[in-house]
Amino acid sequence: MRIEVANVERGECVAFSVDGVSCTAYSGETIVAALVNSGHVHRPNLFCNMGVCGDCTVQVTWPDGTVRRVRACLTPVIAGIAVRRIGNL
Amino acid sequence: VSHSDGRVLIVGGGLIGCAVAWNLARNGARPKLVEQHELNSGASGRNAGSLHFQIERRFLESSDAADEQVARTAALSAAAIGDWRNLERELGANVGLHMGGGLMVAETESQAVLLELKVRTEQAAGMQTQLLGGREARKLCSHLATSVIAAAYMPEEGHADPCRVTLAFARAAVKLGATVCTRTRVAALSASRPGGFSATLVSDDTSRTESFGQLVIAAGAWSPEVGALLNVHLPLFPVALQMHATESALPLLDHLIQHVGARLSMKQTDAGNILIGGGWPSCLAQRDGRFELARRPQLRFESLEGNLEVARSIVPAVDQLRLLRTWTGSTAVCSDQLPIVGAINRLPGCYVAAGGSAFTLGPTFARLLSESLGGKTPELLGLTSPARFDHLNQFMGR
C-alpha cells in the first residue's frame, strides 16, 4: 500500500505505536497503510478499504489522550497515536 | 426404477440439507442435493448463529409446556451439545465455534421467578443449567448491567458462524462423493408405484427427470411448496426476523446473552463484532395478498430501536459501538412451534426436516434423519415427528 519507486516525494516521517510496538509511517498515509507497511496487518485481511465493511476498525489513543475506535482505512496516521488492533485484523 | 437403487434426493441447500448429505455420504451413500438459489442463502445463512440449549423464552410464554415435552427437548439439546462439540474436528473445518457458556438474564422479580422455575424444570430434565444471582452473573460476564438480578447459566451454550457451517458441511459431503446442484429447482415430484420418487429437476438451461429411492425435504420456509408437489400439507408458516452487527470491539462478551423477559440474543464474534438479535420481527414481502418468500423482508425500524434498546440496557458497553449492519431473513415456524423432522408415513421413503430451531439443532436433526433413512427410528425424533399432522392430510387422498 505504498508505491516503492524512485523519486517519490513523501510526507514527513511520523512515529506511532501498534499494540505497544513503535513504528514509523509517512504523513499522508492512512492508518491501515501504516499497519500494512509496518508488517502488522496482512493485506488480504482487508476487505473493502473504503470505509464500508468495518473490518479494519482499530482502537486509537490520540495524542490528547482521547480513545476512539476508527476505521483505519479512512483515518490518516499522525505522530504519537497508539493503535490497538481488534478482532481478526 | 426400483426402490433398492437407494439414491437419495435432498431438496434444500441449507444447514440441514448439507448436513444430511454429509451424514449419508460418510456412510457410503451418494446423495444428490438440489438448491434453487445458492447454498446457505436462506435462514441457515442469515440467522445470528446462537447455540442456545436452555429452554427458549417463547416456550415459557405458553405456560403449559408438558413435562414430557421439556424432557424430550432437553434430550435433543444434550445430543446437540455433543454434535457441536465434535463438529469442527469431524468436518476438518473452522466454523467459528465458541462454546463458552450462555446466560439468560432476569431484571425484575417476576422474571427471576420465571427463571427459577425454568432452571428447576431443566434440572429435573437432566440439564446442567445453574441459577446465579446478579453479582455471580457479573463475575462471569463483567459487562452485564447492574439491573441484572439473576441469570440462568449453561456452560455449553455459545455460538458458531452461520456463514461457515453450511458450507463446511457441503464441502465435506462433496469430498465424500455427494453431488450438490445449486440454481436447480424441483419442478415436479411423484411417488412411483413400487416405491421411490421421480423428480423433474430444472436448472438454467436443462430439465431432466431422475429417479430416487428416498427423498428429503429440507427447504426451510419453502418446504410446504415442495410438499405440495407430492400432495402433502406441511403446516409451516413463514416468519421474518431481523438482526444487527456492531463494529468490532475489543473482547467484551465471552458468553451468549439472552433475556428471559425480552427478545434478546447477543454474542461477540471472533472478529470482535457484537451480533444482536433475539426474534425481533421484520416484515414479510407480499404480493396480491400472499406472502412472497422470493423477496427479502423489509426492515422494521421499531424492531431495530427495540432490539438495540434491550441490548444496551443489558450490556451498556454496546452503547459506545456503532451499528455496522442490520439484515433481515425469513424462517418458518410450525403451528405448534416445534420443528417437523422425520418420516412422512403416507409417503414411504419421504422425509422432512424444517420449521425453525435448525441452527442449534440442525446438525443433530440431520444426523438423526440420516439414521431414519437407514431404517432406524430414532427416539429423539419422537417430539418432532410429522405424524402429529396426519390429520391435516387425511382428506388428501393417495
Interface residues (C-beta under 8 A of the other chain):
Chain A: G54 D55 T57 Q59 R69 R84 I86 G87 N88 L89
Chain B: E247 S248 A249 L250 T269 D270 A271 G272 N273 L321 R322 L324
